Amino acid sequence: MINGDRLLFSINGHEVPVEEVNEWEFKRLKKNFKFFQKHTDADVSPQVSNWIAKKDIQSLNAELVRIKMDMGFDRLRRVLERRCQIGDTVSGIAAKFARGKRKFSITEIYVPHSNLSPEEVMDKITEVMMVRSDAHDAINAGSNPDHYVLLGLTPTIQEVLETTGGSPLPTHFYAHYDDLTGLQSRKSTDYPVELAGAAKDKKGHVIGGMRHQAKKENDGFRFKALVEFPGILPDSMIKAHQYHLACEFGHWITAILDDVE
């Protein structure tokens, strides 16, 4: 579970209660269980309906992670292949017709009390995302119900198969960190640390980008997650992805805090 006692969320300059982030996660958990029960032969616990009735997010999250880990990444790719083909086509068309224009989906997370430096925060998040281990695979799958495959292929390239915030379909792409091709955002002058890169499809075409940043603030730190989308996408999708970012980075930051503090 996201540690709402330590993490404060803000979107568009307004504080967002952790309950709103949890509610978004709950809705996406239900959506994913419907998919796996209908479209796969995954062994789903009979307790799921009871957990949904009780709104037991922690148990639902753990069960969904178990299902994904039991299926394995190759099987998840196969199960989602057809839906990804459609999603990837739409994503490519959107990037082409946007002509380089972007919209930014931004979420900030403030941790008022922490001994971690901005560099340590970014290093630890990067390690979880990019360095393969059973523990990291489970954390990445559990950080967002819409994560299916998040694998570091090289120290700077990550395979991503996920459903972005407001999309009805998953997409399969590659995050190329340290490759700033096409990025329209700029590094904030008051943020000393960043993890930035281009999002590319399987053919190497740029379809978006990421620029995540961290800085020291008071006795803790502030993390700003930013994802660039093609500018022709509706604002509703950009807004929905802000909650996607709150959920995944809320879980990742909770995990690193639990690990070191």
C-alpha positions as CSV (number, residue, x, y, z in Angstrom):
1,M,0.0,0.0,0.0
2,I,1.0,3.6,-0.6
3,N,2.2,5.2,2.7
4,G,-0.3,8.1,2.9
5,D,1.2,9.1,6.3
6,R,4.5,10.0,4.6
7,L,3.6,10.9,1.0
8,L,1.8,14.1,0.0
9,F,0.5,14.3,-3.6
10,S,-0.2,17.3,-5.7
11,I,-1.6,17.7,-9.2
12,N,-1.8,21.0,-11.1
13,G,-0.7,22.8,-7.9
14,H,-3.5,21.3,-5.8
15,E,-3.1,18.8,-3.0
16,V,-4.6,15.4,-3.8
17,P,-5.6,13.2,-0.8
18,V,-4.1,9.8,-0.9
19,E,-7.6,8.4,-0.7
20,E,-8.2,9.7,-4.3
21,V,-5.0,7.9,-5.5
22,N,-6.2,4.7,-3.7
23,E,-9.7,5.1,-5.3
24,W,-8.1,5.3,-8.8
25,E,-6.0,2.2,-8.0
26,F,-9.0,0.3,-6.8
27,K,-10.9,1.0,-10.0
28,R,-8.0,-0.1,-12.1
29,L,-7.6,-3.3,-10.0
30,K,-11.2,-4.2,-10.6
31,K,-10.8,-3.5,-14.4
32,N,-7.7,-5.8,-14.5
33,F,-9.3,-8.6,-12.7
34,K,-12.2,-8.5,-15.1
35,F,-9.8,-8.8,-18.0
36,F,-7.7,-11.7,-16.5
37,Q,-10.9,-13.6,-15.6
38,K,-12.5,-13.1,-19.0
39,H,-9.5,-13.3,-21.4
40,T,-7.0,-15.7,-19.7
41,D,-7.0,-19.0,-17.9
42,A,-5.2,-17.5,-15.0
43,D,-5.9,-19.1,-11.6
44,V,-7.7,-16.2,-9.8
45,S,-8.4,-16.6,-6.1
46,P,-12.1,-17.0,-5.3
47,Q,-11.6,-14.4,-2.6
48,V,-11.3,-11.6,-5.2
49,S,-15.1,-10.8,-5.1
50,N,-15.0,-10.6,-1.3
51,W,-11.9,-8.3,-1.4
52,I,-13.7,-6.1,-3.9
53,A,-16.7,-5.9,-1.7
54,K,-14.5,-4.9,1.3
55,K,-12.4,-2.6,-0.9
56,D,-9.3,-4.5,0.3
57,I,-6.8,-2.9,-2.0
58,Q,-3.8,-4.5,-0.4
59,S,-5.1,-8.1,-0.9
60,L,-6.3,-7.3,-4.5
61,N,-2.9,-5.8,-5.3
62,A,-1.0,-8.8,-3.9
63,E,-3.3,-11.2,-5.8
64,L,-2.8,-9.4,-9.1
65,V,0.9,-9.4,-8.7
66,R,0.8,-13.1,-8.0
67,I,-1.2,-13.7,-11.2
68,K,1.2,-11.7,-13.3
69,M,4.3,-13.3,-11.8
70,D,2.8,-16.8,-12.2
71,M,1.9,-16.1,-15.9
72,G,5.4,-14.7,-16.6
73,F,6.3,-11.9,-19.0
74,D,6.3,-14.0,-22.2
75,R,2.8,-15.2,-21.6
76,L,1.7,-11.7,-20.7
77,R,3.1,-10.4,-23.9
78,R,1.2,-13.1,-25.9
79,V,-2.1,-12.5,-24.0
80,L,-1.9,-8.7,-24.7
81,E,-0.4,-8.9,-28.2
82,R,-3.5,-8.2,-30.2
83,R,-4.7,-5.4,-28.0
84,C,-1.2,-3.9,-28.0
85,Q,-1.1,-4.0,-31.8
86,I,-4.2,-1.8,-31.9
87,G,-2.9,0.5,-29.1
88,D,0.5,0.8,-30.7
89,T,-1.0,1.8,-34.0
90,V,-3.1,4.5,-32.4
91,S,-0.1,5.7,-30.5
92,G,2.0,5.9,-33.7
93,I,-0.7,7.8,-35.5
94,A,-1.2,10.3,-32.7
95,A,2.6,10.9,-32.6
96,K,2.7,11.4,-36.3
97,F,-0.2,13.9,-36.5
98,A,0.9,15.8,-33.4
99,R,4.0,17.0,-35.5
100,G,6.2,17.1,-32.4
101,K,3.8,19.0,-30.2
102,R,3.4,17.6,-26.7
103,K,1.2,17.7,-23.7
104,F,2.7,17.1,-20.3
105,S,1.2,14.9,-17.6
106,I,2.8,15.9,-14.2
107,T,2.4,14.7,-10.7
108,E,4.4,15.8,-7.6
109,I,5.0,13.8,-4.5
110,Y,6.4,15.5,-1.4
111,V,8.0,13.5,1.5
112,P,8.3,16.0,4.4
113,H,10.7,13.9,6.4
114,S,13.4,11.7,4.9
115,N,17.2,11.3,5.2
116,L,17.4,10.4,1.5
117,S,19.1,12.9,-0.8
118,P,17.6,13.6,-4.2
119,E,20.4,11.6,-5.8
120,E,19.7,8.6,-3.6
121,V,16.0,8.8,-4.3
122,M,16.5,8.8,-8.1
123,D,19.2,6.1,-7.9
124,K,17.0,3.8,-5.9
125,I,13.9,4.3,-8.1
126,T,16.1,3.7,-11.2
127,E,17.6,0.5,-9.6
128,V,14.1,-0.9,-9.0
129,M,12.9,-0.1,-12.5
130,M,16.1,-1.1,-14.4
131,V,17.9,-3.9,-12.5
132,R,16.3,-7.3,-12.8
133,S,15.5,-9.4,-9.7
134,D,12.4,-11.3,-8.5
135,A,11.8,-8.6,-5.9
136,H,12.1,-5.8,-8.4
137,D,9.8,-7.6,-10.8
138,A,7.1,-7.9,-8.1
139,I,7.5,-4.2,-7.0
140,N,7.2,-3.0,-10.6
141,A,4.1,-5.2,-11.3
142,G,2.6,-4.0,-8.0
143,S,3.3,-0.3,-8.4
144,N,0.3,0.0,-10.8
145,P,-2.5,-2.4,-11.8
146,D,-1.9,-1.4,-15.4
147,H,1.8,-2.5,-15.4
148,Y,2.3,-5.8,-17.3
149,V,5.9,-5.8,-18.4
150,L,8.6,-3.5,-17.0
151,L,12.0,-4.8,-17.7
152,G,15.4,-3.2,-17.8
153,L,17.0,-4.5,-21.0
154,T,20.2,-2.4,-20.6
155,P,21.3,0.1,-18.0
156,T,19.4,2.8,-19.9
157,I,16.7,1.0,-21.9
158,Q,13.5,-0.3,-20.3
159,E,10.8,-2.4,-22.0
160,V,7.3,-1.2,-21.0
161,L,4.0,-2.9,-21.6
162,E,1.3,-1.0,-19.8
163,T,-2.0,0.8,-20.1
164,T,-1.4,4.5,-19.8
165,G,-3.7,6.6,-17.7
166,G,-6.8,7.3,-19.9
167,S,-6.3,4.8,-22.7
168,P,-8.7,1.9,-23.3
169,L,-5.8,-0.2,-24.7
170,P,-2.3,-1.2,-23.6
171,T,0.8,-0.1,-25.5
172,H,4.2,-1.7,-25.9
173,F,7.2,0.6,-26.1
174,Y,10.7,1.2,-24.9
175,A,11.9,4.0,-22.5
176,H,15.4,5.2,-23.7
177,Y,16.8,7.1,-20.7
178,D,19.6,9.6,-21.4
179,D,18.3,9.8,-25.0
180,L,16.5,13.2,-25.1
181,T,15.4,13.0,-28.7
182,G,12.1,14.9,-29.2
183,L,11.7,16.0,-25.6
184,Q,9.8,19.3,-25.3
185,S,10.0,19.7,-21.5
186,R,12.9,21.4,-19.8
187,K,14.8,20.6,-16.7
188,S,13.6,22.7,-13.8
189,T,16.4,25.0,-12.5
190,D,15.6,24.1,-8.8
191,Y,15.7,20.4,-9.4
192,P,19.3,19.1,-9.4
193,V,18.5,15.5,-10.3
194,E,16.6,14.1,-13.2
195,L,15.9,10.9,-15.1
196,A,14.9,11.8,-18.6
197,G,14.5,10.0,-21.9
198,A,12.5,9.3,-25.1
199,A,9.7,6.8,-25.4
200,K,10.1,4.8,-28.7
201,D,8.0,2.1,-30.4
202,K,9.4,-1.2,-31.6
203,K,10.6,0.4,-34.8
204,G,12.5,3.1,-33.0
205,H,10.1,6.0,-33.7
206,V,9.7,8.5,-30.9
207,I,6.2,8.5,-29.5
208,G,6.7,10.5,-26.3
209,G,9.1,11.0,-23.4
210,M,9.7,11.2,-19.7
211,R,11.4,13.7,-17.4
212,H,11.4,12.7,-13.8
213,Q,13.1,15.1,-11.3
214,A,13.9,15.2,-7.5
215,K,15.0,17.9,-5.2
216,K,15.7,18.5,-1.5
217,E,12.8,20.3,0.3
218,N,12.8,21.2,4.0
219,D,13.6,18.0,5.9
220,G,12.6,15.7,3.1
221,F,12.4,15.7,-0.7
222,R,10.0,16.5,-3.6
223,F,9.7,14.2,-6.6
224,K,8.2,15.5,-9.9
225,A,7.1,12.8,-12.4
226,L,6.5,14.1,-15.9
227,V,5.5,12.2,-19.0
228,E,5.1,13.8,-22.5
229,F,2.3,12.7,-24.8
230,P,1.4,13.6,-28.4
231,G,-0.3,17.0,-28.3
232,I,-3.4,15.9,-30.1
233,L,-4.5,13.5,-27.3
234,P,-7.5,14.8,-25.3
235,D,-6.9,16.5,-22.0
236,S,-8.9,13.8,-20.2
237,M,-6.2,11.2,-21.0
238,I,-3.4,13.5,-19.8
239,K,-5.3,14.1,-16.5
240,A,-6.0,10.4,-16.0
241,H,-2.3,9.6,-16.4
242,Q,-1.5,12.0,-13.6
243,Y,-3.2,9.5,-11.3
244,H,-1.3,6.7,-13.0
245,L,1.9,8.5,-12.1
246,A,0.7,9.2,-8.5
247,C,-0.1,5.5,-8.1
248,E,3.2,4.0,-9.5
249,F,5.6,6.5,-8.0
250,G,3.6,6.5,-4.8
251,H,4.3,2.7,-4.6
252,W,7.9,3.0,-5.7
253,I,8.7,5.7,-3.2
254,T,6.9,3.8,-0.4
255,A,9.0,0.8,-1.3
256,I,12.3,2.6,-1.1
257,L,11.4,4.3,2.1
258,D,10.4,1.0,3.6
259,D,13.7,-0.4,2.5
260,V,16.0,2.2,3.9
261,E,14.2,4.1,6.7
